[in-house]
Amino acid sequence: MKDAVNLRATIPVEAAKAYKDAGLSIETTIVWAATLPAGEAQEFKKLGLAKDEERELSVIGRQIHDWQKAGFSVKDAIMWSRAQFGLSEAVKWRDAGYAPKSAADWIRGGIAKPSDAKAIGKKCPKGMEPLEVLYQLNPYDVKGRCFQFVGTTQQILSRSSGLYLLGGEAPALVNFGEHSAPPHVFRGITKGVGAYKYVAVSGSEKIVPSLEAVLVHESQ
């Protein structure tokens, strides 16, 4: 009885009748009738979708035809949509060779372009580690490891290198190669080179991580 009440409240009468005439259940009608014609719903039911996949398809709705025209199967479209990708972004990442999960992982790491992900992937085959890991590591253990990085400038040492404060307090040396060192804040991806030793103004010897910039975020 509750399903019937929900159906009357949310689905147009004509759509509900079309679903009933097509032999589709009330449950299917509730999930799909607002966004998919009954004839298409019949075809999609043949795919044997799981319940969560059916719900995601209802979110995509009639746009599923655009996904199919772009070369996605229904199940592929569901996986990309579930990973929070619109069609245009999904096409870019798919064409670059990425699956939905790996593409989503790059975006969560602050990498919005497949080309940047490819470049970083070559230099960082073991992936990226969060800033917190770098903050806790012995400087002699950073070599060959890649880290997300956010730091404010403590001191510019040359056109292409400077000391940057991790979390506003722990310094690290970053070399930018042929590029100019950011004068205020550096956000990006770094790769460990080793340890850097210097004498602070106080006269004490400091040993900090030595890093090379792999990517500088454009937004800074």
C-alpha positions, 0 to 999 in steps of 0.5 A, a space after each residue: 500500500 505504501 508503494 502505491 501511495 508513493 507512486 501516486 505522489 511522485 509519478 505522472 498517471 500516464 507514466 505509471 500506466 505505461 509502466 504497468 502495461 509494460 509489465 514492470 513492477 511498482 518498485 521499478 516504476 518508482 525508480 525509473 518512471 520519472 526519468 525513463 520511458 517505459 519502453 526503454 526501461 524494459 530494455 534496461 531491465 534485461 541488463 540485470 542491473 543491481 539495485 544501486 545501479 538502477 538508482 544511478 541510472 535513474 539519476 542519469 535519465 534520458 542523458 543515457 543516450 548521450 553517454 551511449 553515443 559517446 561510446 559508453 555502455 550503460 554499465 560504464 555510464 553508471 560507474 562514471 556517474 557514480 564516481 561523480 563524473 559528467 559526460 564531458 569529463 568522463 570522456 576526457 579521462 576515459 580517452 586518456 586510459 583511466 577507469 572511473 576509480 583511478 580518475 576519481 582518485 587523481 581528482 581527489 588528490 587535486 589533479 584535474 587534468 588527465 595530462 597532468 596525471 600522466 606526467 605525474 604517473 611517470 615520475 611517481 609510479 608508486 603514487 602520491 602520499 599525503 602531506 601528513 606523511 611527509 611532515 612525519 618522515 625522517 628527511 633521509 627517508 623521503 628519497 624517491 617518494 612523491 607527496 602532495 605539498 602545501 607550504 608557505 615561503 620561509 626563504 627564497 634561496 635562488 630563482 628556482 629554489 626555496 625553503 617552504 614551511 609544511 603546515 606553517 612550521 616545518 621547513 623543506 627545501 623545494 627545487 623547481 628546476 627551470 621554473 621560478 620558485 613561488 614567492 608566497 605559497 607553493 601548492 603541488 606535487 613533490 618528489 623526495 631527493 634526500 636530506 638538506 642540511 643548513 645553518 639557521 640564523 640562530 646558529 643551529 644546524 637544520 636537516 630537512 627534506 629536499 624535494 623537487 617539484 613535479 607539479 605546481 598547481 595553476 590556481 596559486 
